[in-house]
Amino acid sequence: MGWFPMEMGAAGSTGALLKGDGYTPSHDGSLVYIHVDAIDPTLELIDGNGGKTLMPRMSIGQHGFIAHFEDTEGNRVALHESPAEAPGVC
């Protein structure tokens, strides 16, 4: 089980990731987007820890950037980076 950290009164999401009988990893179900400060360093961490980049960082125009990866259990997950947080963007 993995937990998303929580700070009372702060912005953000909290929750947990579970692995158990009856759960089947997939690329076919819901696609969860996780907001990160910078996609490329995040993908490097994912790739270096047993995950796999499926779609590298790409622009979605004024809404920033996205990327997809496969986690270590075989689930497809997505990342989002805001345009103001993108390297080289003011």
N, C-alpha and C positions, 0 to 999 in steps of 0.2 A: 504494500500500500504506500502511496506517496501523497503527501499533503501539499496544497497550495497555502503558503503562509498568509496570515491575516493580522491586520493591525486595526484595532477598534477605532472607528472614526475616520479611517483613511480610505481613499478611493481604491478600487480594484475588486477582484473576484477571489473567492476562496472556494475550496472544495477538495476532493480527493480523487486519486486514480486507484482503481481496484483491479485485481486479477483474481479470477475464481472460476470454479466449475460452472459451465453453462454460458460463459462469456467467450465469444469467438472473435479474435482479431480479424479486421477486415479493412479493405479499401472501399467497400460498397455502402457503408452506412452513412450516418451524419458526419459532416466535416466540421470539426471544432477549430476555430481560429483563436490563437493565443497572441496577444499583443506583446511585442518585445521592443526594446529601444533600438536594436540594430539586428537585422536578419542575418547578414553574412557571418558575424562572429558566433551567432546562435547556431547556425547550420554547421559551422566548424566543430562546435562542442557536441552537437548531435551526432555528426559523422564519426567523431573521435571516440564516441561512447557506445557504438553499436547500432546507431540509427542510420538512415540512408536518405539523402536528398532525392526527392522525386521531381521537383520543379524548382529550379533556382530562383533567386530574387527577381521579381519582375514588377514593372511599374503598373499601377492601376490609376494613373493620372493624378488628379487633385486629391485622391483619397490615400495616396501613399504607395506602399509596396506590399507584395505578398510572396509567399513561397510555400511549398508543400514538402513534407518529409514523412518517412515511415519510421515509427518508433520501434523499439527493440522487440515488441510483441507482435508487430506486423500491422498495426493500425496506421491509417493515413491521417495526418494531422496538418494543420496549416498555421502559418505565422503571418502576422500583420505588423508593419512598421509605418508609423505616421509620417507624412511628408516633412513636417518640421523637425523630426528626429533623424531624418535620413542624412547620411554623411554627405557633406558638401552642399547641403541645401540650407538656405537661411529662412 
